[in-house]
Amino acid sequence: MKFYRLSLVVLTTMYFFSCKSKFETATTENVTLNNKGKKENIKSLALPEHLQKDGKWEFQPEVSDDFNYQFDPVNAKTNFGGDKWVNFYQSQWDGPGTTYWKYNHVAVDGNDLIIKSSRREKGVEYNPVHSQTVKMNKPDGGVNAGCITSVKKVVYPVFIESKVSVANIALASDVWLLSPDATQEIDIIECYGGKEPGNAFFAKSIHLSHHSFIRKPFKDYQPRDTGSWYDSNGVEAWGDYCWNNGDRKYVTVGVYWKSPFHFEYYIDGELVRVLYDKALATKRNGKWEYGYPTMTDGKLDVESGKQKIVNFSTQTDYSFEELKKANEISKVSIIDPYDYQSGKGFTKELNIIINMESQDWHVAAGRTPTDAHLADMNKNTMKVDWIRVFKPTTKISK
């Protein structure tokens, strides 16, 4: 037992020094190769053009971060970033599927937030130690990963935007919002970036979604229409795109949580999807498609394996007036069709969470990274250049 503890201490110490060395090397490369020595001012950087129509906006510094400081990985639960973040999830839960969130898989290298992943090895257990030693009956399939949670919360009306370089691996790279009771979730980005066998469909898309939950008995709704998967011309896999042969690229993703029944999604400053009460609009192939969901006998209708959306119209430009026309015809909510939130929509304060995950439905389908990919620094790391939050100062129209 003493030998095991001593070995674990030595291994943990070696891991710390190895991570620190790699993080420090990455810092120099990121500044010179990625940002060419220039730092973006996240407070003054222009907001998406569509948002500027809503008047003036106020920067929220307590939940925004440019990650231009140093935070080395530590094997203990720790607040960092001027007490803006904790290096773990919002509760004691340590991850879905075969994920084991670990404190020491989080760092800040002076330029980026670094979220790492690695293979969970027998006899080497970083903190926190979970009582469930084997998940999904896969003793050799565990994945250590990083996760951070904001200390303070956000609530509508609010715009959250982040500049992200997803990991080039068959794991989810995520920036999302979640209520403390885990019943309301808004996903800013969920991306399974690596183009491993079986993951090509997911690797080319960014998932833009939200969840309405009941915890006991467990029930989960999220929009499952084709438009919830965003594709970009020329991007076959977001992991390859962001890795870019070592000269990391980033995608800027944002959500404007305008009201309990109104979400707007932005990619690289462009409005690409809007959910409003009982209707939605999605930009696909350069056109805006307006539509609404339907139900039969209390269940959402499905078509070709996806949630059915009745097409109301297709237009060149986005028009909220057109979306409201579709909403007037619709009888089914796109936000919470099963009324899990008792007709109130999304009203709760939400934490900001940034992490990587090995999700159960991907593992069950065989979409899980190999040992070699998890050991490869070219694949196993998600980076976040910055995250910023603004609230409108003028009254918002519904």
PLY file of the C-alpha trace (Angstrom):
ply
format ascii 1.0
element vertex 398
property float x
property float y
property float z
element edge 397
property int vertex1
property int vertex2
end_header
0.00 0.00 0.00
2.80 2.44 0.87
4.59 1.51 -2.36
1.38 2.11 -4.35
0.87 5.52 -2.75
4.50 6.51 -3.36
4.27 5.37 -6.98
1.07 7.34 -7.48
2.67 10.48 -6.04
5.67 10.07 -8.34
3.45 9.48 -11.38
1.22 12.43 -10.55
4.25 14.69 -10.11
5.67 13.49 -13.42
2.31 14.19 -15.08
2.25 17.73 -13.69
5.75 18.52 -15.01
4.99 16.90 -18.37
1.77 18.93 -18.72
3.45 22.15 -17.65
6.24 21.68 -20.18
3.76 21.01 -22.98
1.54 23.92 -21.97
4.50 26.30 -21.88
5.63 25.14 -25.33
2.11 25.62 -26.67
2.00 29.16 -25.28
4.84 30.35 -27.49
3.40 28.62 -30.54
-0.10 29.99 -29.98
1.00 33.58 -29.71
3.26 33.51 -32.74
1.32 31.15 -35.00
-2.29 31.62 -34.05
-2.70 35.25 -33.09
0.51 36.62 -34.62
1.34 38.24 -31.30
-1.94 40.19 -31.20
-4.49 39.92 -28.39
-8.15 40.57 -29.11
-9.95 42.92 -26.74
-13.06 40.89 -25.93
-14.85 43.92 -24.52
-14.45 46.14 -27.60
-14.45 43.42 -30.28
-17.52 44.02 -32.45
-20.63 42.04 -31.64
-22.48 40.23 -34.44
-24.13 42.74 -36.73
-27.61 41.34 -36.14
-27.29 41.93 -32.39
-26.43 45.59 -32.87
-30.03 46.15 -33.98
-31.09 45.56 -30.37
-29.31 48.72 -29.21
-26.52 49.00 -26.67
-24.88 46.16 -24.80
-23.05 46.02 -21.48
-19.97 43.82 -21.03
-20.17 41.37 -18.08
-16.58 41.04 -16.80
-17.34 38.64 -13.94
-18.30 35.85 -16.40
-16.02 36.82 -19.31
-12.40 35.72 -19.72
-9.64 36.24 -22.30
-7.48 33.51 -20.66
-4.38 35.67 -21.02
-2.83 34.39 -17.79
-1.19 31.28 -16.40
-2.91 28.48 -14.48
-0.98 25.24 -14.20
-2.79 21.89 -13.79
-3.37 20.89 -10.17
-4.64 17.62 -8.72
-7.17 19.34 -6.45
-10.40 21.26 -6.85
-9.35 24.87 -7.32
-10.85 28.22 -8.26
-8.86 30.16 -10.85
-9.06 33.10 -13.22
-9.69 35.66 -10.50
-12.28 33.36 -8.91
-14.33 33.14 -12.14
-13.95 29.38 -12.59
-13.59 26.09 -10.76
-11.69 23.25 -12.45
-14.57 20.78 -12.28
-18.28 20.31 -12.93
-21.00 22.13 -10.99
-21.72 19.10 -8.77
-19.89 15.95 -7.65
-20.88 14.04 -10.79
-17.76 13.27 -12.81
-19.10 12.86 -16.32
-21.32 10.96 -18.75
-20.62 7.69 -20.55
-17.00 6.65 -19.99
-15.90 10.17 -18.97
-13.96 10.82 -15.77
-13.52 14.56 -15.28
-10.22 15.26 -13.54
-8.97 18.45 -11.91
-5.52 18.21 -13.51
-6.83 18.10 -17.08
-7.47 21.85 -16.99
-4.90 24.61 -17.49
-4.46 28.12 -18.89
-1.27 28.67 -20.88
-1.20 32.47 -21.09
-3.21 32.53 -24.29
-5.84 29.78 -24.16
-7.88 27.68 -21.80
-6.59 24.12 -22.24
-8.96 21.17 -21.82
-7.09 17.85 -22.10
-8.18 14.25 -22.49
-6.24 11.04 -21.81
-6.77 7.31 -21.29
-7.75 6.36 -17.75
-5.05 3.89 -16.75
-5.30 1.14 -14.18
-3.46 1.97 -10.97
-3.23 5.69 -11.78
-6.23 7.60 -10.48
-6.13 11.37 -10.48
-8.52 13.37 -8.33
-11.38 13.27 -7.86
-11.50 9.52 -7.28
-14.92 8.18 -8.27
-16.59 5.31 -6.45
-17.76 3.84 -9.78
-14.47 2.41 -10.97
-15.83 1.06 -14.27
-18.39 2.87 -16.42
-20.48 1.22 -19.14
-18.74 -2.08 -18.36
-15.60 -0.89 -20.15
-12.66 -1.33 -17.76
-10.16 -0.30 -20.45
-12.33 2.37 -22.06
-12.31 5.16 -19.48
-11.42 8.67 -20.63
-9.97 11.33 -18.32
-10.99 14.83 -19.39
-11.07 18.43 -18.21
-14.13 20.41 -17.16
-14.61 23.93 -15.79
-17.68 25.68 -14.38
-18.31 29.37 -13.86
-18.57 30.55 -10.27
-21.28 33.05 -11.18
-24.32 32.40 -13.34
-26.05 34.05 -16.29
-29.72 34.67 -16.99
-31.70 36.05 -19.95
-31.53 38.39 -21.75
-27.87 37.58 -22.32
-25.44 36.93 -25.18
-22.60 34.44 -24.63
-19.89 34.00 -27.26
-16.71 31.92 -27.28
-13.77 31.41 -29.64
-13.07 27.68 -29.68
-10.60 25.24 -31.25
-12.16 21.80 -30.89
-10.15 18.65 -30.22
-9.30 16.52 -33.26
-10.71 13.37 -31.67
-13.97 11.42 -31.36
-14.95 13.17 -28.13
-17.34 16.04 -27.58
-15.80 19.51 -27.25
-18.42 21.57 -25.43
-19.33 25.06 -24.28
-22.75 25.03 -22.65
-25.10 26.46 -20.03
-26.84 24.46 -17.28
-29.08 25.23 -14.33
-27.84 24.03 -10.90
-30.71 21.53 -10.75
-29.77 20.27 -14.25
-33.24 20.75 -15.72
-32.49 23.52 -18.25
-29.54 23.35 -20.67
-28.50 25.50 -23.63
-25.64 24.19 -25.80
-23.47 26.87 -27.39
-21.25 24.32 -29.14
-21.19 20.53 -29.04
-18.74 19.15 -31.58
-17.36 15.63 -32.08
-14.39 16.80 -34.09
-12.31 13.72 -34.91
-12.86 11.96 -38.24
-12.30 8.45 -36.86
-14.17 5.50 -38.44
-17.91 5.88 -37.86
-17.65 9.50 -36.74
-17.41 11.27 -40.11
-21.04 12.44 -40.05
-20.69 14.02 -36.63
-17.19 15.39 -37.25
-18.43 17.67 -40.03
-21.13 19.28 -37.89
-21.55 21.58 -34.91
-24.56 20.71 -32.80
-26.68 23.73 -31.83
-29.29 22.62 -29.34
-30.91 22.84 -25.92
-32.41 20.37 -23.44
-35.48 20.49 -21.24
-35.26 17.85 -18.50
-37.28 16.22 -15.78
-34.91 14.39 -13.46
-37.28 11.99 -11.65
-38.48 10.07 -13.57
-35.83 11.07 -16.11
-37.14 12.72 -19.27
-35.20 14.67 -21.86
-36.36 16.80 -24.78
-34.10 18.45 -27.32
-34.83 19.53 -30.91
-33.82 16.68 -33.20
-34.38 18.26 -36.59
-31.73 18.22 -39.30
-31.17 21.96 -38.87
-29.76 21.48 -35.37
-26.55 20.18 -37.03
-24.65 23.09 -38.55
-22.32 22.37 -41.49
-19.88 24.79 -43.12
-18.83 24.63 -46.78
-15.32 23.24 -47.08
-15.20 21.73 -43.57
-15.17 17.93 -43.70
-14.16 17.56 -40.05
-14.01 20.33 -37.46
-11.16 18.56 -35.70
-8.97 18.68 -38.82
-10.08 22.25 -39.51
-9.15 23.44 -36.03
-5.91 21.42 -35.82
-4.78 22.88 -39.18
-1.45 21.02 -39.18
-0.52 22.55 -35.84
-1.40 26.17 -36.67
-4.63 26.03 -34.68
-7.77 27.61 -36.10
-10.80 28.67 -34.10
-14.53 28.93 -34.65
-16.53 31.62 -32.85
-19.86 30.37 -31.52
-22.53 32.28 -29.65
-26.05 32.11 -28.22
-28.36 35.00 -27.56
-30.78 33.76 -24.89
-33.23 36.56 -25.54
-36.22 35.36 -23.51
-37.58 32.15 -21.94
-38.88 31.19 -25.41
-36.35 32.76 -27.77
-32.82 31.50 -28.61
-30.53 32.78 -31.39
-27.40 30.91 -32.52
-24.36 32.55 -34.15
-21.33 31.06 -35.95
-18.39 33.37 -36.69
-20.64 36.38 -36.10
-23.37 35.21 -38.48
-26.91 34.42 -37.33
-27.61 30.82 -38.43
-30.55 29.56 -36.38
-33.43 30.99 -34.33
-35.90 29.18 -32.09
-38.95 31.20 -31.11
-41.81 29.80 -29.05
-43.52 27.39 -31.51
-41.46 27.98 -34.65
-37.87 28.04 -35.91
-35.74 29.43 -38.70
-32.51 27.83 -39.90
-30.06 29.05 -42.52
-29.17 26.16 -44.82
-27.42 26.30 -48.18
-27.62 30.09 -48.17
-31.40 30.21 -47.63
-33.53 30.74 -44.52
-36.01 27.93 -43.93
-38.96 28.79 -41.66
-41.01 26.02 -40.09
-42.65 24.49 -37.05
-42.93 21.09 -35.31
-46.02 18.89 -35.13
-47.37 16.22 -32.81
-49.56 13.15 -33.18
-51.21 11.60 -30.11
-48.95 13.59 -27.79
-45.68 12.60 -29.47
-43.50 14.71 -31.74
-43.70 13.64 -35.36
-40.59 12.09 -36.91
-39.60 11.94 -40.58
-36.61 10.00 -41.92
-35.30 9.51 -38.40
-35.34 13.23 -37.58
-37.87 15.46 -35.87
-40.36 16.57 -38.50
-40.45 20.27 -39.26
-43.24 21.54 -41.51
-41.85 24.04 -44.00
-43.66 27.37 -43.77
-41.50 29.32 -46.22
-37.99 29.73 -47.60
-36.41 33.16 -48.03
-33.07 34.72 -48.86
-32.88 36.87 -45.72
-33.80 36.38 -42.08
-37.04 38.05 -40.99
-38.39 37.90 -37.46
-41.76 38.95 -38.86
-41.77 35.84 -41.06
-40.84 33.69 -38.06
-43.75 35.16 -36.10
-46.11 34.24 -38.95
-44.97 30.62 -38.71
-45.38 30.80 -34.95
-48.99 31.94 -35.27
-49.87 28.83 -37.29
-47.97 26.34 -35.11
-49.63 24.53 -32.21
-46.48 22.86 -30.80
-43.62 24.42 -28.85
-40.11 24.12 -30.26
-38.65 25.12 -26.87
-40.48 22.73 -24.51
-43.18 20.70 -26.32
-43.74 18.26 -23.44
-44.11 21.11 -20.94
-41.34 19.86 -18.65
-40.84 23.48 -17.47
-44.56 23.92 -16.64
-45.12 26.45 -19.40
-42.49 28.88 -18.08
-39.79 28.20 -20.66
-36.13 28.75 -19.76
-36.05 31.12 -16.78
-33.45 29.72 -14.38
-29.95 31.06 -13.78
-27.40 28.93 -15.67
-23.75 28.11 -15.10
-21.27 28.31 -17.97
-19.51 24.97 -18.48
-16.58 24.15 -20.80
-15.39 20.55 -21.11
-14.70 17.43 -23.12
-16.86 14.29 -22.87
-17.01 10.64 -23.87
-20.78 10.37 -24.16
-22.67 7.12 -23.65
-24.52 7.07 -26.99
-21.27 7.53 -28.89
-19.47 4.84 -26.90
-22.39 2.42 -27.37
-22.09 2.96 -31.15
-18.34 2.31 -31.10
-17.39 5.95 -31.67
-14.65 6.21 -29.07
-10.98 7.26 -29.37
-8.10 4.83 -29.39
-5.27 4.82 -26.86
-2.99 6.28 -29.52
-5.34 9.21 -30.23
-5.78 9.94 -26.52
-1.98 10.03 -26.12
-1.52 12.31 -29.14
-1.14 15.99 -28.22
-2.10 16.82 -31.81
-5.57 15.36 -31.18
-6.47 15.22 -27.49
-6.76 18.91 -26.59
-9.55 21.46 -26.86
-8.57 25.14 -26.66
-10.63 28.22 -25.89
-9.14 31.60 -26.77
-11.83 33.56 -24.94
-15.40 33.65 -23.73
-17.38 36.84 -23.32
-20.83 37.79 -22.03
-22.98 40.85 -22.73
-26.40 41.99 -21.59
-28.59 44.47 -23.50
-29.08 47.82 -21.79
-32.21 48.69 -23.74
-35.65 47.10 -23.38
-35.93 43.98 -25.50
-38.91 43.46 -27.75
-40.42 39.98 -27.65
0 1
1 2
2 3
3 4
4 5
5 6
6 7
7 8
8 9
9 10
10 11
11 12
12 13
13 14
14 15
15 16
16 17
17 18
18 19
19 20
20 21
21 22
22 23
23 24
24 25
25 26
26 27
27 28
28 29
29 30
30 31
31 32
32 33
33 34
34 35
35 36
36 37
37 38
38 39
39 40
40 41
41 42
42 43
43 44
44 45
45 46
46 47
47 48
48 49
49 50
50 51
51 52
52 53
53 54
54 55
55 56
56 57
57 58
58 59
59 60
60 61
61 62
62 63
63 64
64 65
65 66
66 67
67 68
68 69
69 70
70 71
71 72
72 73
73 74
74 75
75 76
76 77
77 78
78 79
79 80
80 81
81 82
82 83
83 84
84 85
85 86
86 87
87 88
88 89
89 90
90 91
91 92
92 93
93 94
94 95
95 96
96 97
97 98
98 99
99 100
100 101
101 102
102 103
103 104
104 105
105 106
106 107
107 108
108 109
109 110
110 111
111 112
112 113
113 114
114 115
115 116
116 117
117 118
118 119
119 120
120 121
121 122
122 123
123 124
124 125
125 126
126 127
127 128
128 129
129 130
130 131
131 132
132 133
133 134
134 135
135 136
136 137
137 138
138 139
139 140
140 141
141 142
142 143
143 144
144 145
145 146
146 147
147 148
148 149
149 150
150 151
151 152
152 153
153 154
154 155
155 156
156 157
157 158
158 159
159 160
160 161
161 162
162 163
163 164
164 165
165 166
166 167
167 168
168 169
169 170
170 171
171 172
172 173
173 174
174 175
175 176
176 177
177 178
178 179
179 180
180 181
181 182
182 183
183 184
184 185
185 186
186 187
187 188
188 189
189 190
190 191
191 192
192 193
193 194
194 195
195 196
196 197
197 198
198 199
199 200
200 201
201 202
202 203
203 204
204 205
205 206
206 207
207 208
208 209
209 210
210 211
211 212
212 213
213 214
214 215
215 216
216 217
217 218
218 219
219 220
220 221
221 222
222 223
223 224
224 225
225 226
226 227
227 228
228 229
229 230
230 231
231 232
232 233
233 234
234 235
235 236
236 237
237 238
238 239
239 240
240 241
241 242
242 243
243 244
244 245
245 246
246 247
247 248
248 249
249 250
250 251
251 252
252 253
253 254
254 255
255 256
256 257
257 258
258 259
259 260
260 261
261 262
262 263
263 264
264 265
265 266
266 267
267 268
268 269
269 270
270 271
271 272
272 273
273 274
274 275
275 276
276 277
277 278
278 279
279 280
280 281
281 282
282 283
283 284
284 285
285 286
286 287
287 288
288 289
289 290
290 291
291 292
292 293
293 294
294 295
295 296
296 297
297 298
298 299
299 300
300 301
301 302
302 303
303 304
304 305
305 306
306 307
307 308
308 309
309 310
310 311
311 312
312 313
313 314
314 315
315 316
316 317
317 318
318 319
319 320
320 321
321 322
322 323
323 324
324 325
325 326
326 327
327 328
328 329
329 330
330 331
331 332
332 333
333 334
334 335
335 336
336 337
337 338
338 339
339 340
340 341
341 342
342 343
343 344
344 345
345 346
346 347
347 348
348 349
349 350
350 351
351 352
352 353
353 354
354 355
355 356
356 357
357 358
358 359
359 360
360 361
361 362
362 363
363 364
364 365
365 366
366 367
367 368
368 369
369 370
370 371
371 372
372 373
373 374
374 375
375 376
376 377
377 378
378 379
379 380
380 381
381 382
382 383
383 384
384 385
385 386
386 387
387 388
388 389
389 390
390 391
391 392
392 393
393 394
394 395
395 396
396 397
